[in-house]
Amino acid sequence: MPSSFPRLRMLLLQVREAHKVAEHEKQCVVERCGLHGEQVHNINLVEHPNPDWRDVEQADVVVIGGAGVHSAVEDYPFTELLGDMIRRMADEAKPLFGSCWGHQFMARALGGESIHDPERSEVGARDVRLTDAGRNDPIFWLPDQREAFPSPFKALLGHRDRVATLPPGAVELACTDICPFQAFRLADRPAYGTQFHAELTEERLLERLMLYRHIYMPDDEDFEEMSRALQPTPYAAQILRRFLEEYV
């Protein structure tokens, strides 16, 4: 199948302890964005904690993915350098998208606060509501219909950390009933974060959770109940492509 963005070069920064999970995440991003695998250069920061800024310069867009056993509130060998790179990307208006852990770490790096909050953990399909700013943001619009996504819309989540305070200059775009800041954008910058996984389908979420059941959902009954409650997420499925269409 032809690439939807044949000239695009993407850098995917990952925090994955296992090669299998890193490859799964990359494939999900490739599928959701309508790209070919060779268009996405992925660097796993767990294995390579000192990425080169030239990798950022050579990319048209940077995506920071999720994490399994790593927390956005803890420090790791890559923490300081990644934070510096995020701030530089924001300063230079490099298109940047953070998903789940990437969303949380972006908020932290840019001057906000992320916290460990298992009481507000969300796993599975949830209703995500747009704020007024979200309803007017281009990545939450359906250009063929000239209107915003319905609110709420379904999205797929799996997290125990969350953003507690937005960075200076950031705007909240979406929330759920128990977790604010499900999406934010830096004002006047092509830099977005979503707590939900814009790269996943319900089938891909189940595959991902099977790799992390010991962390998120070890109980068999809970897992089966969550699986039965999964629903298609046709609007969330468009967000990554809308981001690329608008900013790359």
N, C-alpha and C positions, 0 to 999 in steps of 0.2 A: 504494500500500500504506500502511495506517495506520502512524504512528510507534509504536514500542514504548514511547517515553517522551514523550508528546505535550506535556507542559508543560516539558520540560527545555531549558535554555539552556546551551550549551557554548562555551567559549573555546578555540580551537586556536591555540597559539603555534608558529610554524614558523620554520625556518632554511633557506630554500630560495633558491637563486640564480636560479631560472627560474620564471616564472609557471606554466608547464605542469606542472612537478613539484609545485608547491604545490597546484594544483588536483587533481592525481592523488592526493596524500596526503589532502586533505580528503575526496574522494569515498570513499577506502578507509575512513576513519574513520566517515563517514556510514553506509556499508554495514554495517560490522561492528557498529556500535552500534544499528542499526535505527532511525535518525533520518531526518528530512527535512533537506535541505540548508540551509534557512533557519534551522534550529535551531542551526547551527554558525557562529559568528563567528570567522573566521580572521584573524590578524595575522601577516604575514611580517616577522620582525625584521630581515632583511637590508634590506628596503625601508623599514621603519618601526622604527628601533632604540629608540624611546622610547615604549613602550606606556603607556597611562594606567591607573592602578590602578582607575579606575571600571569599566573593561572586566572586570576580575577580580570586582569587587563585583556586577556585573550578571549574572554567570554562576553557574550551579549547580555547575559542574565545569570544571576546566582540564586540558587535555591538551597536553603539549609533545612535538612530533614529532621525526622524525629529521633528518638533514642529509646532504648529498652531499659537497661539497668543504670544508665547515667542520668543524673538530675541536673536541671538547669540552675539550681541554687548551690551546687557544689563546685569546687575548683579541680581542674584536671591539667595535665601538661599543656594542653592546647588552649586553655581558657583565656589567658592574657592576650595571646596573639590573635585569636579569633575575635575577641572584643575590639582590638585595635582595627582589625580589617573591617568589621561591621561599621564602626564609626567612620572610617575612611570611605567606605562605599556610600554611606549616607551623605557625607560631605560632597562627594563627587557625583551624586545622583545616579549611581549604578543601579539598574533594576534589580531588586532584591526581594525574595519571598521566603518567609520562614513558616514551616509547618510543625505544629505541636512543640517539640523541644526547641526547634528553630525559632518559633514564635516567642517562647518564654525567654530564650537566651538573648534574642534581639532586644526584647524589652529591657532586660537587665543591662546589656552592653550600652544601650542608648540612654541610660539614666533612670529607668523605671525600676520596679521591684517584682521579682518572681518568688513564690513561696511554695513550700511543700504543704499540701492541704488535702490529705486523703479523704477527709469528710466531704469534700466537693468533687471527688473523683467521678468521672463519667466514662462509661464504656458502652459502645454500641451506637444505635441511631438515636439522635436527640433533635428536638425542635430548636432551631436557631432563629432568633429574632433580629431583624435589622433595626438599627437606630435611624434617626432622621438623616444623619450623615451617611450611613450605609445605603439608605434608599436612593441617595443622590451620588453614590460612588460608581464609577464606570465598570468596575469588575463585578458588581452585583446587578448589572443591567443586562437585559435581553435586547441586543441591538436590532434584531429583526422585528421585534414587537414594540420597540421604543418605550419600554417600561421596565421597572425594577423587578427583581425576583419577588415572588410572594413572600410574605412574612407572617408566620414562621415558614422556614423550609427545613427539610431533613438534612442532617450531616452526620458523619461518622466520627466518633471520638474514642480515645483511649488515653487517659492521663490521670496522674495523681498530683502533679505540680500545676501551678497556674500563675498567670499574671495578676498581681495584686495592685500595682500602681503603674499607670502608663508613663512612658518617657515624656519629657518636656516636648511639646509640639506635636504629640501624637493624638489621633482622634479615634475614639471608639466607634466601630462600625457594626458590631453584632454582639449578642449575648445569649445565654440560655437562662432558664429559671434559677439555676443555682450557681452559675459561674459567669461573672461579667467578663468583658474584654475577650470575647471569642474571636474577634478580629479587630485589628487596628491598622492604621496607616500613618506614616509620618506626613504631616502637612507639607504640601508642595514638593514631595519627594516620591519617586516610584518605589517605595519601601513598604511592604505589607507583611503582617503576620496573621496566621489563623490558628487558633487552638485546635480546631477540628482538622481532620486529615483530608484535604482537598484532593489528594492523589489516590485515594482508595475507593473501590467499589465494595459492596457488601461481601462479595466473595473474597476479595483481596483482604478485607478486614479480618475475616475468619482465618485465612491463612496466616496473617500476621499474629493474631492472638494465639494461635496454636503454638507459635514459637515463644510466646511470652506468658503462657497461662499461669505459670508459677508465680508471676508478679501481679497480674491484673485480675485473674479469675480462676483460681485453683479448684473451686467447688464445681463438680459436674452439673448439678442442678442449675446453678446460677449461669453457667456457660450455655446450657441448652435453652434456658429461658431467654437469655440475651440473643441467642442465634435465631430463635423463633420470632423475636420482635424486630429483627432487621428489616429494613425497607429500602427500596431504591432511593437514590439521592440524585435525581436528574439535574437539580439546580447547582448543588455543590460540585457536581461533576464538571461544570463549565468554568469554574473560577480560575483555574490555572491557565486555561486557554484564553479567557478574557483578559487576564493579566498580560499574557504575551501579546495579544492583539493590541492592547492599549499602549504598552510601554517598550516594546522591542522592535 
